[in-house]
Amino acid sequence: MSTFDGLIREFPTVAIDNFKIRPGVNVYLLSHVHSDHLTGLASKTWDAPIRCSQITAKWLPMLASRPKQTAYESGLDKAMQRKYAHLTPFLVL
C-alpha cells in the first residue's frame, strides 16, 4: 500500500489519483486505470476535468462493474454496467 495521498504540497491546486473534490484543487490527474487509483470517480456527480493519457481516456469509460452472481448465472450479461462511462466528457488528454 502506498503512503502517497495524491497531493503535492508544493502544488496545492493539483491532485494525482485522488478524486475527492477539494477546495482549491483545479487539476485532477489520473496516472493509469487501476481500481486503487479510481476512488471517488464512480460518483455520478463528478464534474471536474481529469487529465490523463490517451489510453486511459479510452479504457476508463469501458470498465464495467461486476454483475451480481444471480444475474450472471441467469445469463443476463446486460447486468454489466459501465461504471465510469459518465466521465467521458471530463477526460482531457
N, C-alpha and C positions, 0 to 999 in steps of 0.2 A: 504494500500500500504506500502511496506517495504522501509526502508531507507538504507538497506544493498545494496551496489553496486557490491557485488560479489568479492571484492578484500580485502585481509587481509594485512594490511600494514607490519606486521612482516614477512610475507611470500610473497614477491613480485612476485615470479615465479608461484604462484597458483591463479587460478580464479575459483570461485564457481558460477555456474548458470549464468555466464557472458561469452558469446561466441563471443565477439569482439576480433579479433586477435590483440594482443598487443605485442610489442617488450619486450622480457624478460620473458614472461609467457610461461612456457613449460608444465604445468599441468592444465588441464581443468577438473573440477568435475561437474557432473550433479547429483543433490541430488535426484530428482524424476521427473516424467513426468507430468508437468502442463504447460499450454501454456505460463505462465509468466516466466517460467524457461528456455524456449527454444529459446528465441530471439537470432537470429544470426545463428541458426543451419539449417535453411531451405536453406541456401546458398549451391548451388551445388559445390562451390569451397572449401568447408571445407576440410582440410587435416591434422588436428591435432588429436592425441589420446584424447578420452574422457573417463575418469574414471567414472564408475557408478556401481550400483548394478546389480545383475543378472536379476532381474525382470524388471528393467529399460531398460537393454540391449535387453530384449525380447519384451517389449511393444513399445519402441520408433520407431523401423522400421515399425511397424504395424499401426501407427497413420496415418489417412488419412485426407486430406483436404476436406472440404465440396464441393459437386458438385454445379454447377450453377443451379439455380432454373429450368431453361428450360430443362437442361439435366435430372434432377431428374423427372420432370413431364413427360418427354417422355420415362421414363423407362431405360435410359442409365446409369445403375449402374457403368459402366466402367469409368464414369466421375470421380469417386472417385479415387484420386491418393494418393499413399503412400508418404506423404510429406517428411519423414525422412529416407526412405529406403536406400538412398545413404550413410548414416552414418554407416551402419552395419560394414564395415571393420575397423572403427575407435573406436568402443566401446570396452573398456578394463575393465574387471571385477577386 
